[in-house]
Amino acid sequence: MRLAQRLLAGSLAVVAILVLFVLAIASERLRDRLYGQTGDELEREALVVAGRWRTSDGADAFADSLGAILGHRVTLVDSAGHVLGDSDFEPAQLDKLQNHASRPEIVAARRNGVGRSQRTSPSRGDDELYAAARAPLGTARVAVGMATVNRIVDGARRDVLIAGVVAAAGALLLALLFSRSISRPIAELSTIARAIASGDLEQRPRLAAPGEVGELAAALHRMAEQLAARLDALERDDALMAALVDSLDEGVIAVDASAMVIRLNAASHALLGIVADAPFPADELPRDPALRAALATALGGAGTDGIELARAGRTLLLTARPLRGGGAVLAFLDLTAIRRLETVRRDFVANVSHELKTPLTVISGFAETLADHDPPVEQRRQFVGAIRANAQRMQRLVDDLLDLSRIESGGWQPQLAPVDIGALASEAAAAIGGAARMKGVALGMAIESDARMLNADATAVRQVLANLTENALRYTSSGEIVIFARRDGRGVTVGVRDTGSGVDPAHLPRIFERFYRADQARARDAGGTGLGLAIVKHLVESHGGRVAATSGPGGTTVNAWFPDVVTRA
């Protein structure tokens, strides 16, 4: 039932109860009041009749005249109880009336002067109210039928009922108007409240009503404003948190108390190979025993630190933490680069130590021989030559290490200028020309016309070509070495290809690492430091370019691509 109907029903019920209450109480009190007033009036009339009754002769005529004057029944009774006169009976009928000496009102009047009673008249057969007064000749009595009093009470009750019906109609009309004035704004507020509860925070109450309804509308308006502001703040915080989590390089996975993954960032997708988007059951996470154990422990309320996982060629450090109220957060740190750097560092120390150990051993041995013995001049010259050669080898190693360190640390930046690739290629070929002729290796150049000029650092390009040609000659015992340059998209590819023994595919991805040699003994015997290709890679990348190598049974090709517009690395 709606509010207006409830208000109407309630108003009607209240009016009906009030009308019934008035009818029940007022009619009875009116009856009692009328009975009392009528009785008092009858007593006064009885006293008047008693005072005017002077003789017994003509008593019936006297009763008739006073009854006509008073409009009530007048009865005159002698001291023995005989009726001498009665305004309602003819004289011939008086002898048939009963003796009135025992009537309650007669007895009371004789004793107290006046008396009153209400009873059914034996002579008339109706209910009457009697009042009697003591007189010198007997007792004077005045009576009135109760039907008259009842008609008055019934009329009053009817009037009250009519007034109640009119009041009920007026109350219903007022209740209808009041209920509409209340229910309409409340219905509007209810509609707006439901819209706000369903998430439509743009809704606002527009009514301006006095009293409590207006205060309710204002309060609902303020509540909607505050909810919108708080929801906006929560959305901004959530967006900020999502952006922060997604920007992390570490993988982060949030699991609720029901073992459902409710959030994970992009790093988690990449590190764990997860395709599904949250939410999804935690059972769909990778089935790694350590991961599952850490998740179960965190969901149980305990944390887990420093568990290393091997996943898709990566080394991950897993940390699990329980959430307050249930759930867990898993964090994955990719240690692959760190482990690789640690390996590179160990290899670097080992390689430098190994590279320095051999020439130092040679220098130390020959120096001790020269110091402790006096060899012939020719042998002394050989020893000195060996010492000089190993010292130069150590010098080249130190120079290459310094160059590589300076490039990697950013202490060196390319000085850009137009560079003639043909001229620099000729210099590189001339530098290894004598050694190539001794090995029977032919040198060639393939410089395309649109790739002759390059915007780069001349010293860097010169060193790149020198390192590539020396490296190619080191692994080529016969055949041909070609220095080439060609236009390649928005840049120029400069490179060297040879017809040497080639590089095993297993070693090809690592040939640009420092100190890495596909053929350790042969490269060292040829005087290589193991840093040439690493220097080439860093010099090219410092121009914003890239290096690549291909190899097969027919030889090896190393490409260095330089962009037309240099982007500093």
PALUM-216456 format. One record per residue: x, y, z of N, C-alpha, C, CB in turn; residue in three letters. Coordinates in steps of 0.05 Angstrom, whole numbers, plus 5000, padded with zeros to 4 digits. Glycine has a CB too. Layout:
BEGIN
XYZXYZXYZXYZALA;...
% end
This chain:
BEGIN
501749765000500050005000501850255000498150005024MET;501150444983502850674980502250875002502350804953ARG;503951085004503851265027501151415027506151465025LEU;500251515003497751665002495451495012497151764974ALA;495351235003493151055012493351005042493350794997GLN;495750975052496050935081495051175096498950865088ARG;495751415087494951655100491851685100496151905088LEU;490651625077487751635075486451435093486851595046LEU;487451185092486250975109486651045139487550705103ALA;488951145146489451225174487551445183492251305178GLY;487251655166485451875173482651785176485652095151SER;481651615157478951505159478551345185478251335135LEU;480551185191480351025216480251205240482750835218ALA;481851415241481851595264479151735267484051805262VAL;478051835244475451975245473251785254474852105218VAL;473351545243471251345250471351275279471551095233ALA;473751245290474051175318473051415335476951115325ILE;473751655327472851895342469751915342474052145331LEU;468551875318465651885316464351675334464651855287VAL;465351435332464151215350464551285379465450945343LEU;466851395386467351465414465451685423470251565417PHE;465051885405463152105412460351995415463252325391VAL;459551815396456851705398456551545424456351525374LEU;458551385430458351215454458351375480460551005454ALA;460151565481460451725506458351945508463251835508ILE;458152095486456452335487453452265490456752505462ALA;452552055476449751975478448951885506449051755458SER;450751725518450251645545450251875565452251425554GLU;452252045562452352275580450052465575455052425576ARG;449252495549446852655543444352545555446552685513LEU;444152275553441752145565441752195595441851835560ARG;444052155608444052195637443452485644446852115649ASP;444652675627444152955633441253025629445953125614ARG;440052915608437152975603435452855625436352865576LEU;436152605633434652485655434852655680435652205660TYR;437252755685437552915709436053185707440552975714GLY;436353315684434953575681431953535681435853705655GLN;431053325667428153275667427053215695427453045647THR;428653055709427752995737427653245754429752795749GLY;429653415752429553665767427153835760432153825763ASP;426653845734424354005725421753895735424354025694GLU;421553625734419153495744418853545774419153195738LEU;420953545789420753595818419753875823423553555832GLU;420854065807419954335811416954365804421554535793ARG;416054225782413254235775411554095796412854105748GLU;412653875807411053735828410753915853412453475837ALA;412754075859412554255882410554475876415354385889LEU;410454565851408554775843405654665846409054875814VAL;405254425835402654295837401854255866402554025821VAL;403754155882403154105910402454365925405553965925ALA;403754575917403154835930400454955922405355035924GLY;399554885898397055005888394654825894397255065859ARG;395154575903392954385908391854445936393854085906TRP;389354565937388254665962385854505971387554955960ARG;384454375953381954235960381753975945379454415953THR;380253785957379953525945377753525924379353325966SER;375953725927373753745907374953835881371553935917ASP;374053705860374953775833377953725829374454065828GLY;378953515843381853455841382453365813382653235861ALA;380653215801381353105774381353335754379252895765ASP;379453525756379453755738381953925742376853925742ALA;382753955768385154105774387653975761385554135804PHE;387753705763389953555751390053595720389853265758ALA;387553585709387453615680388353895671384653565670ASP;387654095686388354375678391354415681386854575695SER;392454315703395454345706396954175686396254275735LEU;395853945680397253775660397353905633395953505658GLY;395054045627395054185601396954415601392254285595ALA;397254545625399154775626401954675625398654935652ILE;402654475640405354375642406154195618405854225668LEU;404254075606404853895584405753625593406954015566GLY;405453565619406253315630403853195645408653355650HIS;404052945650401952805666402052895695402352495663ARG;399752965705399553055733397652865748398453355735VAL;398552765770396952575786396852685814398252285785THR;394352675826393952765853393152525870391852985855LEU;394652455891394252225907393752315936396652025906VAL;391652195949391052275977392952125995388152215985ASP;392752186020394552066040394351766042394152196068SER;392051656033391651366034392651226009388751296038ALA;393451375989394551265965392551245942395650995970GLY;390051345947388051345925388551575906385251355937HIS;388151515881388451715860385951885859389151595833VAL;386252145865383952335864383752465837384252545887LEU;385952485823385852615797388352545781385652925800GLY;387852515754390052435736389452555709390452125734ASP;391352715699390852855673390752665650393053055669SER;391552425652391552235630389152045631394152065629ASP;387452055652385251875655382652035660385751665678PHE;380451915651377852025656377051975685375751915636GLU;375152125695374352085723373251805728372152295730PRO;371851695708370751425712372951215714368851365689ALA;375251275703377351075704379151095729379151115679GLN;378751295745380551335768380151115789379951605782LEU;377651015791377250805811378650535803374250755815ASP;379150505778380550265769383550265773379850215740LYS;384650505779387550525783388350395809388350815781LEU;390750295809391750165833392350375854394250005827GLN;392650285878393350455900396350535897392950315928ASN;396850795900399550895895401150935920399351165880HIS;400250835942401650885967404450755967400050775991ALA;404750535952407350395952409250485930406950095951SER;408350675914410050765892412550885904408550965874ARG;414950825891417450925903417651225906419850835886PRO;416651375886416751655887414851775908416151775860GLU;412551635912410551725933411751675960407851565930ILE;412951445964414251375990416451575996415351095990VAL;418051645976420251825981419252105986422151835957ALA;417152195972416052455976414952486004413952525955ALA;413452286014412352296041414552306062410552056046ARG;416752176056418952166075420752416073420651916071ARG;421452506049423352716045422252976035425452626026ASN;419752976027418553216016418353195986420253456023GLY;420353075973420353025944421452755939421953245928VAL;420652625916421652365909421652335879419952145922GLY;423352155870423752125841424251825836426052295830ARG;423151725813423651455804423151425774421851255820SER;424351215763424051155734423250865733426651215718GLN;420950815720419950545719417750525697418850445746ARG;416850285693414650245674412050285689414849955662THR;410350445676407750505688405950275686406450755675SER;404650175709402849945707400250025692402149845735PRO;399450275695396950365682397250425653395850605697SER;399650535644400150615617401750415601401550885615ARG;403450265616405050055602407550155589403349925582GLY;408250415592410750515580412650605603410250745560ASP;415150655594417150735613416851035618420050665603ASP;416651115644416251395651418051475674413351445659GLU;418551735675420051865697418152015715422352055685LEU;418151945740416352065760417752245779414751845775TYR;416352465787417352635808414952715826418752905797ALA;415152675851412852715870413752915892411952445883ALA;411653065901412153265923409953245944412353555912ALA;410653255968408753235990406953485990410253206018ARG;404253445994402353665994400553636019400553655968ALA;399253856027397553836051395353626048396254116057PRO;394353586024392153396020393153116012390253496000LEU;395753086009396852826000399452855986394752685982GLY;399552755961402052765945401352845916403552495946THR;402853045906402553125879404853005862402453435876ALA;404052885840406152745823405852845795405752435825ARG;408352895783408552975755410152755740409753265752VAL;409352675717410752455702411052535673409252185705ALA;413052435661413552465632414552205621415652695627VAL;413552135597414351885585417351895575412551825561GLY;418751675579421551665571421951675541422851425582MET;419851625526419951635497420751915488417351545484ALA;419752105502420452385495423452435499418852585512THR;424452345523427252375528428952215508427952285557VAL;427951985502429551815483429551945455428351535481ASN;427352075447427352215422429452435421424552325415ARG;429652575444431652785445434452665442431452945472ILE;434952445457437652315456438152205428437852085477VAL;436052085416436451975389437052205369434051815380ASP;435652425372436252655355439052755358434252875360GLY;439852775384442652865389444652675377443052905419ALA;444052415380445852215369445952235338445051925377ARG;443652275326443552305297445152555288440652325288ARG;444852765304446353015297449352965299445453245315ASP;450052825321452952755324453952585301453452615351VAL;452252395293453052215271453352365245451051985268LEU;451352555240451552715216454052885216449052885212ILE;454553015240456953175243459453005239456953315270ALA;459452755249461752585246462152515217461452325262GLY;459952455202460252395173461352635158457552315162VAL;460352875165461353115152464253155159459753365160VAL;464953115185467753145193469552935179467953115223ALA;468452695176470052485162470552555134468552215164ALA;468452665120468852745093470852975091466152835080ALA;470653175109472553385109475353285115471753605129GLY;475553095135478152985142479352835119477952805167ALA;477652675105478652525082479652715060476452345071LEU;478152935056479053125036481753255044476953345032LEU;481853335069484453455078486653245078484153565107LEU;486052995085488052785085488952725057486952525098ALA;487052735037487752695010489752915000485352684992LEU;488953165006490753384998493453365012489453655004LEU;493353305038495853285053497553055043495353255083PHE;496252825038497752585029499052635002495952345028SER;497652774985498852834959501153024962496752954940ARG;500853224979503053414983505453284996502153645000SER;504953065011507252925024508252695006506352815051ILE;506352544994507152304980508652364954504852124974SER;507852574940509152644915512052704918507652874902ARG;512752894936515652944940517152704951516153174958PRO;515752544969517152314980517552104958515452195003ILE;515452074940515851894917518151974899513251864901ALA;518252244895520452344878523152284892520152644873GLU;523252334918525752284933526451984933525552384962LEU;524351814934524751524934525951444907522151374939SER;524851564885525951494858528851584855524251624836THR;529451824865532151924864534051754881532352214872ILE;533051674905534751504922535351234910533351464949ALA;533251114896533850864882535750894860531150744872ARG;535551114845537451174823540351204834536651424808ALA;540551344857543251384869544251114878543151584892ILE;542550954891543350694901544250504878541150554916ALA;543050544854543850374831546350484817541650354811SER;547450704827549950814815549751064799551250604799GLY;547251164794546951404779547151644797544151404764ASP;549651734801550151954820549752234807552951944830LEU;548752234783548052494770545352594779548152474740GLU;543652414790540952494799541152674823539252244805GLN;539452884823539253064846536353144850541053324841ARG;535353164875532653254880532453554874531853204910PRO;530353624859529953904850527754044865529353914821ARG;526253894882523954024896524954194919522053814907LEU;523354404925523954584947521454584964524754874938ALA;521354424985518954395002519654495030517954105002ALA;517754605044518254685072518254445091516054895081PRO;519254495115519154295135521054065131516454185138GLY;520253825142521953595142522453485114520653375159GLU;520453505096520853405069523053565055518253415052VAL;523053825058525153995047527853925059524554285050GLY;527953885085530453805098531453535088530153795129GLU;529553355083530253095072531453125044527852905072LEU;530153295028531153335001533953455001529253514985ALA;534353655019537053775021539053575031536954015040ALA;538253405050540153205060540853005038538953055084ALA;538852925022539352735000541152864979536752644987LEU;540753124974542553264955545353264965541553554950HIS;545753334991548453335002549653055001548453445031ARG;548052855007549052575007549952494979546952385017MET;548352574959549152504931551752644924546952584912ALA;552052904932554553044926556852914940554253334936GLU;556552844965558752714980559452444968558152685009GLN;557352284961557852024949559352054922555251864944LEU;558452254906559852294880562752374884558352504864ALA;563152554904565952644909567652404919565952874930ALA;566552254938568052024949568551814928566651904973ARG;566451754911566851554890568951654870564151494876LEU;568851914864570852014845573651994857570252314838ASP;573852054883576452024896577451734896576352134925ALA;575551554902576251264902577051174874573851094912LEU;575551274853576351194826579051304818574251294806GLU;579651554827582251664821584451504836582451964830ARG;583951444861585851284876586251004863585051254906ASP;584050884855584250624843585750634816581450504838ASP;585150854801586550884775589550934780585351114759ALA;590151094801592951144807594350894816593151364829LEU;592950734833594050484843594450294819592350354864MET;592450274802592750094778595050184761590150094762ALA;595350454757597550544740600250484753597250854735ALA;600350524780602850474794603550174792602650554823LEU;601550004796602049714796602849634767599649554805VAL;601449734747602049654720604749764710599849754701ASP;605649984722608250094714610549954727608350394721SER;610049784746612249634759613449424740611249504785LEU;616049404741617349184727616948914740620349244723ASP;616348924766615848684781612948594777616348724812GLU;612548334775609848224773608448234800609947944762GLY;605948324800604348334824601648204819603948634834VAL;600948014836598347864834596947884861598847564825ILE;594447964860592747974885590747754883591448254888ALA;590547604905588647374907586847424931590147104909VAL;584247404928582447444951582147194968579647534942ASP;580547214989580346995008579046744996578747085032ALA;577546774974576346544961578146434939573646624949SER;580646504939582646394920581946474892582846094922ALA;581046724888580546834862582647054856577646944859MET;583847044833585747254825584147504817587647164802VAL;584347724833582747954828584248184814581548054854ILE;586948164814588448374800591248264794588648634817ARG;592248324771595048264764595848474743595347974753LEU;598448544743599348754725600548624700601448924739ASN;601348804682602448704656604948544659602948944637ALA;606648614679609048464684608448174691610748594705ALA;606248134706605547854713604847694689603247854733SER;603347824670602647684645605147594630600847854627HIS;607147784629609547734614611347524628611147984609ALA;611647554654613547384668612547094671614147494696LEU;609847064676608746804681607346684657606846814705LEU;607146844635605746734612602746704616606946474603GLY;601546874632598646854638597147004616598046974666ILE;595146874605593646994583591047114593593046784561VAL;589746984613587147064622587347324638585846854640ALA;585147484637584947724652583347674677583647954635ASP;584047824699582547794724579647884721583947954747ALA;577847754736578347544756578347264744576347564779PRO;579847084756579846804749580846644773581546744723PHE;580246384774581146224797584146204799579945944796PRO;585146194823588046174827589145904817588746204857ALA;587445714813588345454802589345484774586045254803ASP;588645704760589645744733592345874732587645914718GLU;593545934755596346034756598245804748597046144784LEU;600645864740602545644732602745444755605245764726PRO;602845194747602944974766605844914775601744714754ARG;606945114788609645084799609345024829611345354795ASP;610544804838610244724866610944944886611844474872PRO;613145084881613945294899611945524900616745404892ALA;610945594876608945804875606345724890608245874845LEU;605445484885602945394898603345374929602145124887ARG;605645284937606245274966606245554979608845124971ALA;607645744965607746014976604946134977609546184958ALA;603246084956600546194957598946074979599146144930LEU;599045814983597645685005598445795032597945385003ALA;601145835035602145935060601046215066605145935060THR;601046385045600146665048597146675054600746825023ALA;595546495040592746485046592146385074591346315025LEU;594046235084593846135112594646345133595445895116GLY;595646575124596346795143599246835148595046735168GLY;601046685134603946715138605246805112605146445148ALA;607446955115608847055091611146875083609947335097GLY;612046915058614246755047616146945033613146535027THR;618746915038620747095026622746935010622247245049ASP;623647064988626046974973625946704962628346994990GLY;623846624948623746364934624346414905620946224938ILE;626346284894627046314866625646104850630146294863GLU;624446204828623046024809624346044782620046104807LEU;624445824767625345824740622845794722627345584734ALA;622446004706620046004690620646114662617846174703ARG;620245944642620646024614623346154609618446214605ALA;625446034619628146144615628746384633628446214587GLY;627046444651627546674669627846574698625146874667ARG;629346734713629646684741628046894757632646684750THR;626046804772624146984786624446944816621246934777LEU;624447174830624447164859621647214869626447374871LEU;620447024883617747034892617547114921616246764888LEU;615847314927615247394954612247394957616347684961THR;611247264978608347244983607647365011607446944983ALA;605547525011604647655036601647615039605447955036ARG;600747555064597847535069596647815070597247385095PRO;594047835063592548085065590848085090590848125040LEU;590448315102588748335125585848285116588948625138ARG;584548105130581848035123581647795104580448265112GLY;583947675097583947455079585047525052581147345076GLY;586247335039587447385013590547405014586347635001GLY;591747444992594647454991595547614967595847164989ALA;598047714969599347854947601947714940599948164955VAL;602347654914604747524905606247724888604047264888LEU;608847754894610647934879612847774866611748164897ALA;613347824840615347684825617447884814614047524801PHE;619947844823622148014814623747854794623848114837LEU;624147974770625647834749628647874755624947944721ASP;629947644762632747644768634447564744633347464791LEU;633147534721634647434698636947614691632847394674THR;636447874689638548064681640748074703637348344677ALA;639848064728641848064749643647824748640548094777ILE;642347594745643947344743645847354719642147094743ARG;644747464697646447484673648847674678644847584649ARG;648247894691650448084697652447954716649348344710LEU;651447804735653347664753655047474738651747514776GLU;653847334719655347144702657447294685653546984684THR;656447524673658347684657660647794674656847924645VAL;660047874699662147974716664147754723660948094742ARG;663047524729664947304735666647234711663447054745ARG;665247224688666647154663668747374657664747124640ASP;667947624662669847844656672347824673668448114661PHE;671947774699674247754717675947514708673347724746VAL;674647294703676147054695677547104669674246814693ALA;676247224649677447274623679747464625675347374603ASN;679347694639681547884642683947754655680648134658VAL;683347604677685547464691686947274672684447314715SER;685447134656686646934638688147074616684446754626HIS;686947294605688347434584690947564593686547654572GLU;691047664618693447784628695447584638692747984650LEU;694447354646696247154658698347054637694646914669LYS;697346994613699246874593701447064585697646804567THR;700947324577703147504571704947564595702147764559PRO;703647584619705247634643707147394649703547684667LEU;706147154644707846924649710146924629706146664645THR;709546984604711746994584713747204591710547044555VAL;712747454598714547674604716247604629712947934609ILE;714847494649716347424674718447204669714347324695SER;717747004653719646784648722046884632718246564632GLY;721647034611723947134595725547334611722947254569PHE;724247494628725747694644727447554664723747884658ALA;726447344677728147194696730447064681726446984710GLU;729946964658732146834642734347034636731146704616THR;733447274628735347484621736847574646734047714608LEU;735447574669736747664693738647464705734647744714ALA;738047204703739647004716741746884698737846784726ASP;741446914673743346794653744247004634742046564638HIS;746246934619747347124599747246974572750247224605ASP;744746964560744446814535745946954512741446774528PRO;746246804491747546934467745847164457747946724445PRO;747147334441745847574432743347504416747747744414VAL;743547314398741247244382738847144399741947034361GLU;739546984419737446884436736247104454738446654454GLN;738147294461737247524477735247684461739647694487ARG;735847724435734047874419731247734416735247914390ARG;731247474415728747324413727147364439729247024409GLN;728647354462727247394488726047674490729147344511PHE;727647864482726648144483724248184464728948344476VAL;724448054440722148084421719647964433722847944395GLY;719947724447717547604459716447774481718247324470ALA;718247894497717348074519715848314506719748174536ILE;717048424485715748664472713048584461717548774450ARG;712848354447710248264435708148224456710648004419ALA;708848094479706848054500706048314514707847844520ASN;708048494517707448754528705548904510709948914533ALA;705948894484704149024465701348894466705249014436GLN;701348634469698748494472697248594496699148194473ARG;698648614519697448724543696549014539699348704567MET;698149164525697449444520694849464503699749594505GLN;694649284482692149284467689749214484692449094443ARG;690149014501687948934519687049164537688748694536LEU;689049294549688349524567687049744551690949624581VAL;688049804527686850014511683949944503688550064485ASP;683549694496680849614489678949634513680749334477ASP;679949554536678349574561677649864567679749444585LEU;679650044564679050324569677050434549681750484568LEU;677450364524675550464504672650364510676350364475ASP;672450104516669849994522668550114547670049684526LEU;670250164567669250284592668250574586671350284614SER;669850714570669150994564666551004548671351134549ARG;666150824530663650824514661250744530663950624490ILE;661550534547659350444563658550634584659950174575GLU;660350784595659850974617658651234607662351034633SER;658451274581657451524570659451744568655151614586GLY;661951684575664051884573664851954545666451794589GLY;663951794526664551854498662051894483666251624485TRP;661852104467659552154450660552194421657852404460GLN;659052084402660052114374659952404364658351934355PRO;661952484350662052754338661252714309664952884340GLN;658752794303657552734277658652924256654552764279LEU;659152794232660152944209659852764185663153044212ALA;659752874160659552704136662152534134659252874111PRO;661752274130663952084129663851944102663851884153VAL;666251924090666451784064667151494070668751914046ASP;665151314067665551034073667650904055662850884070ILE;667750994030669750874012672550934022669450983984GLY;673151174031675851244041676551084065676051544047ALA;674651064084675250914109675450614103672950964130LEU;673950514084674250234077676950174064672050144057ALA;677950364049680650334037682750334059681250564017SER;682550504079684450504101684450234115683750734121GLU;682050134121681849874135683149654119678949804142ALA;682649654093683749444076686749474074682549464047ALA;687849714073690749754073692049664098691350044068ALA;690549694121691749624147692249324149689949714170ALA;690549164136690848874138691848754112688248734146ILE;692648934093693448834067695848644068694149064049GLY;697948714083700348554085699648284097702448684101GLY;698248274119697548024132695747854113696148064158ALA;693947984099692147834081693747704058690048014070ALA;695747844047697347734026698947494036699247944014ARG;699947514060701447294071699647044074702647364098MET;697147084080695246854084693946774058693146914105LYS;694346934037693046864011690146944011693446574005GLY;689447144025686647234027686347484010685747284056VAL;684347483992683847713975682047913989682547623948ALA;682548173984680848383996679248513974682648594011LEU;676648573981674948703961673148903975673348493946GLY;671949083958670149283969667649293951671449563971MET;665249323964662749343949661149573962661049073950ALA;661949823954660650063965658750163944662750283972ILE;656150153951654050253932654150553931651350153940GLU;653350663908653650953904651851113924652951023876SER;649551013930647751173948648451123977644851093943ASP;650450963983651250904010654150994016650950614016ALA;655251163998658051244002658451434025659151363977ARG;656551624029656751824050654951744074655952104039MET;656051794097654751714122655051934143655851444133LEU;652951994157653052204178653652064205650352354181ASN;656252064212657151914236659752034246657351614229ALA;660851904267663351984278665551834262663551914309ASP;667351974249669351854231671151654246671052064217ALA;672051734270673851564286672451304293674851704311THR;669851324301668351084308667950904284665651164320ALA;667251004261666850844238669550714230665751004214VAL;671750864232674350754225675050524243676550974228ARG;674350554270674950334288673150094283674750434317GLN;670650144276668749924270669849764246665950034264VAL;670649894225671649754201674249604208672049944178LEU;675949734224678449604230678049354246680249804246ALA;676249364266675749134283674448914267673949204307ASN;672548984249671148774233673048644214668848904218LEU;674848804201676648684181678748514196678048894165THR;679848604218681748444233680548184242682848604257GLU;678048204252676747964262676247764239674048034275ASN;675347874215674947694192677447564183673647854169ALA;679747714183682247604175683147384194684347814172LEU;682547434220683447244240682146964236682647344268ARG;679746954225678246704222678246614193675446724233TYR;679646754175679746674147682546594139678646914129THR;682946354132685546254124685946274094685945974133SER;683846284079684046314050681346414040684846044036SER;681246514015678746604004678746904001676446514022GLY;676547034011676247324006674847454029674547353980GLU;675647714033674347884053673348124038676247964076ILE;670748194041669548414026668348614046667248314007VAL;669148864042667949084058665749204041670149304066ILE;663249224052661049314036659449534051659149084029PHE;657949684035656049884046653749904027657450164050ALA;651249914038648849934022646750094037647749644014ARG;644950224021642750374032640750174044641450554011ARG;639850214069638050024082635950184097639649834102ASP;633650234083631550394096632450674101630750264122GLY;632150764125632951044133635751044145630951164152ARG;637550894133640250884142641950734123640350754170GLY;644450684132646450554115647550314131648750744106VAL;647750084118648949854131651749824121647249594124THR;653649824140656549794134657349524146658250034145VAL;658849364131659549104142661848974128657248924141GLY;662548734138664748574127663748284125667348594145VAL;664248164102663647874099666147734090661247834079ARG;666347484100668747334094667947054085670647314119ASP;669846904077669446624068670946434087670346584039THR;671046514113672546354132670946114141673346524155GLY;671846014164670745764175667845794186672445654197SER;667046044190664346094200664246054230662445904187GLY;661846114241661346094270659145894275660646384282VAL;659545724294657545534301654945684310658545344324ASP;652545594301650145734309649745764339647745584297PRO;650845574354650545594384652045824395651445334397ALA;654245914381655846134391655046404379658746084384HIS;653546404357652946644342651546864360651246584318LEU;649646794376648347004392650147144412645946894407PRO;652447034418654147144439656747264429654746934460ARG;657047284403659647374393660147664399659847324363ILE;658047824405658548104412658948154441656148274402PHE;659047934457659747964485662747994488658747724502GLU;663548144508666448184513667747924521666948404534ARG;670147874511671847634516670647374507672347624546PHE;668347394492667247144482668547074456664147164480TYR;669546814454670846724429669546454422673946694433ARG;668846444396667746184387669945974386666546224359ALA;672546064380674845874379676946004397675845824350ASP;677045914423678746044442681646034434678345924469GLN;682645804428685545774424686445924398686345484422ALA;684845894377685546014352685546324353683745924329ARG;683546434367683346724369685646834386680646804381ALA;686346694407688446794424691146774410688546634451ARG;691546554395694046524380694246744359694146254367ASP;691946834349692047044328692347314340689547024311ALA;692447334366692947594379690447754386694547764362GLY;688047634384685647774391685247814421683247634380GLY;683948034428683448084457680747994465683748384463THR;678947924446676247844453674348074458676347674478GLY;675248324453673648564458672848714432675048754477LEU;673948624409673448774385670548804377674948644362GLY;669048574377666248584369664548724390665148304364LEU;665248704416663848844437664149154433664848764465ALA;666549244425666949524420665349614396669949584416ILE;665349444375663749504351660749544359664049284330VAL;659749364374656949384382656349644397656149144400LYS;657949724416657449964431657850214414659249974455HIS;659850214396660150444379657750494361662750414362LEU;656750274350654450294332651950384347653950034317VAL;651550264370649150324386649250614397648850134409GLU;651650724401651950994410650951194388654751064417SER;650751104363649651264341646651214338651051194315HIS;645451034355642650954352642250734332641051194343GLY;644450594324644250384305644150114318646550394286GLY;644749904302644649634313646549454297641749524311ARG;647349234309649149044296647848774294651849024311VAL;648748614275647648344271649748184257644948354256ALA;649647924260651547744248650047494237653747654267ALA;650947404214649947154202652346984195648047204178THR;652046724196654346554191653346284180656046514216SER;654946164164654345904153656845774142652145924132GLY;656545554128658945414117660545584098658045164102PRO;659245784085660645954066662046194078658746054045GLY;661846234105663246454117661346604136664346644096GLY;662246844145660847004164660547284154662247004191THR;658247404159657647684152656847834177655547704130THR;658148064182657448234205656448494194659848274224VAL;654048584202652748824192652649034215649948774181ASN;653249284208652949504227651249714213655849624236ALA;648849754224646949944211647050214225644049834212TRP;647650434210647750704220645350864210650450844213PHE;643750984227641451134217642251404205639451184240PRO;640551504187641151774175640851994196639251824152ASP;638851964213638452154235639252014261635452264237VAL;641352104273642551964296640952024321645552044300VAL;640251804334639051824361641051724381636351654363THR;641851904399644051834418643051614436644952074433ARG;644651404441643851194458644151284487645650944453ALA;
% end
